[in-house]
Amino acid sequence: MELTPRIKQILQFVLEKNEPVLEQDIAQHIGVSKRTVQREFDYIAAGLVDYDLSLCKKKNIGVWIDGDAVNLNRLRKEVTETQNNNFSDKNTRRKYLIYELLREKIPKKLFYFSNLFGVSEATISHDLDVVEKKLAGYRLSLIRKPGFGVIVDGKEKDIRTALHYFVNDNMDDESMRSMFFENREALLRAMKNYNSVKVYGLLNSSVVDRVIQVFEDIDENRFNHMAEDSYIGLLIHTAIAVDRIMKGNVIEDTDLPVNVQFDDDYPAAAHLIEALESEFDIKLPKSEFSNILLYIKGSKQNRYNMEDDEELGAEKLLDIIDKLIGVFDATDACEMRQDDELIYGLMMDLQPAIIRIENELYVYNPLEAQIKSEYPEVFAQCRQAAYVIEKATGHKVPDSEVGYLAIHFGAAMERIHERKRRRRPVEIGIVCAGGLGVARLMSTKIRGFLREDVTIKTYWSDEITPYVASKTDFFVSGLVLDNPDIDIVKVSPLINANDIMAIRLKVDEYSRMPSKQEDIDFNEQLSQINEIVSKIKRLTKNYSNYRADSASTMEQLVERMSYVITDSMAAADTLKNDIMKRERVMTQVFPELDFALFHCKTKAVNSIVFKTMTPEDGACFTDESMKNIKAAVFLAAPMDKGETDTEIMGRISSAFVEEEGLLPSIFEENVEETRRIIKKALKTYFNEYISKMQ
């Protein structure tokens, strides 16, 4: 039998008398109504069977306990021993006071609490002042009227939230940890072992034992996949609900959900309700069914299935996750987006969390205080990230939910730090048949999703020599490359989300592998440096701009520039054909940027060439093929002259987007300013090249 404080008061009063006592006298003695005493006697009568005792009642005479003297003394001893709670400690007393107020929504007089806790009514009144402030945090208040008593005022949903918080917050830390981290059988044993928890005597252990047995007997798959804290929460929620209903506190709160729909969780809720009604011989109201269903839907799971995300939608979940990650430092965020463990962990927990937040369902986080204390920076970042969820749901995210976010992101940060301690830079090569411009656009798009220590270079397919392959970890290509000696990630030229994921995984793989070693002596390094210096000097010195008729067609412009660049008709024809061939593969005319980029690798030149052409009699070219284009840019590099030419061409191509003043200087025919900006872009490349040799 569960010896709650009130039952102990009743038993002690009855056992002290050697004669029957009237129910009204008992009610006046402990400060409750006669109906409340009668309700408790129904429970006491069933519990006395365990002592081989019986409760006797006779109208107009009273109530007494009948049985063997030995059994009566055993009951007296247990009642006396369990009266040893130290209610002189104000914190302990106030915890019990809160629970007594919450467990039944009936008025209780100060005399009742004074008698229950063994302190003066003035002390109880002061305790109520403190308790009222705590209850205000749950949107609850106290009605305190002389002659009426004290009763909690508020919505049923808020009373349940406060009850859940109170029970969970007063569990012993070690006992709670055993519930979370041991197996389910150990969890159920821990739930039954109330001697190890501080809330002994508050929950009705008889009800709890029977509720646990119901859960074990129905063996519902949905419950078996719950995370341990959610499982405990559902057990506590159910035990409190059943206990209150058995005591006559059946409340159809209009704020509780009542509209339920048949879905995957409906059968589990229906199965549980049916089993509870059968076990306790009660009728659970529709709002209680809906509340349990909502609790199930809001429970955290110990597995993830993408098909479970139909309500919120996997795409919407991923969008929220991406925004959560975006709150963190850009470098860390890039790493997090590649962390499958973080993504799947959030996918598993975020949907039920949003259901809980939207419906203001309480969730207990036993690690919340520890996270705030030991990882304040991570918690603060997750509090900032939680604004993403608040914006999506329109509801405030409580600290307990922020704590769960901190668990996910804190673990991800630890993994990032561990990877940084043991990873190396990675070299990627981009190969594209659409021309160097397309390859550079691919490179720019990929760059935004990768770490800073990843180097990306662009190549023509015929540039993948053994030397290039020896320096490059893997290649990204829209082509099928016939080279079994290199590692290739096949992608779409537009680079979709799956391509980015595949590239990230490959980067992560190579960052943990030993780097490819180059055996290049110092003299060879000097030669390479001198070669690059010569190329940059020659290119910038020989840069010039030419004017052409604004009505010129694309082919006419290419033909004229081909003659300017080369020194023979044969070479000019070759250059023209190579440029137009590449243009037919994919156009490099960019109306949105007001320029066209014509480039190729060709046998028509011996060194890299950079030239521009602008209309001589107007702001733009007018032919349909070049309509509204203000300048044509020509880049040509010799065939089979190594990767430096390709990299120089790529840096110039990127400068048209990255260097704000480059295109205006060309449009204005400011040759010196154009040279200065190109030198600046190539200087960055040169410094990077030197640093990699060190």
Buried (B, 14 or more C-beta within 10 A) or exposed (E): BBBBBBBBBBBBBBBEBEEBBBBEBBBBBBBBBBEBBBBBBEBBBEBBEEBEBEBBEEEEEBBBBEBEEEBBEBBBEBBEEBBEBEBEEBEBBBBBBBBBBBBBBBBBBBBBBBBBBEBEBEBBBBBBEBBBEBBEEBBBEBEBEEEEBBBBEBBBBBBBBBBBBBBBBBBBEEBBBBBBEEEBEEBBBBBEEBEEBBBBBBBBBBBBBBBBBBBEEBEBEBBEBBBBBBBBBBBBBBBBBBBBBBBEBBBEBEEBBBEBEEEEBBEBBBBBBEBBEEBBEBEBBBBBBBBBBBBBBBBBBEEBEEEBBEEBEBEBBBEBBBBBBEBBEEEBBBBBBBBEEBBEBBBBBBBBBBBBBBBBBBBBBBBBEEBBEEBEEBBEBBBEBBBBBEEBBEBEBBBBBBBBBBBBBBBBBEBBEEBBEEBEBBBBBBBBBBBBBBBBBBBBEBEEBBBEEBBBBBBBBEBBEEEBBEBBBBBBBBBEEEEEEBEBBEBEBEBEEEBBBBBBEBBBEBBEEEEEEEEEEEEEBEEBBEEBEEBBEBBBEEBEBBEBBBEBBBBBBBBBBBBBBBEEEEBBBBBBBBBBEBBEEEBBBBEEBBBBBBBBBBEBBEBBBBBBBBBEEEEBBBBEBBEEBBBBBBBBBBBEBBBBBBBBBBBBBBBBBEBEBBBBBBBBBBBEBBBBBBBEBBEEBBEEBEEEEE
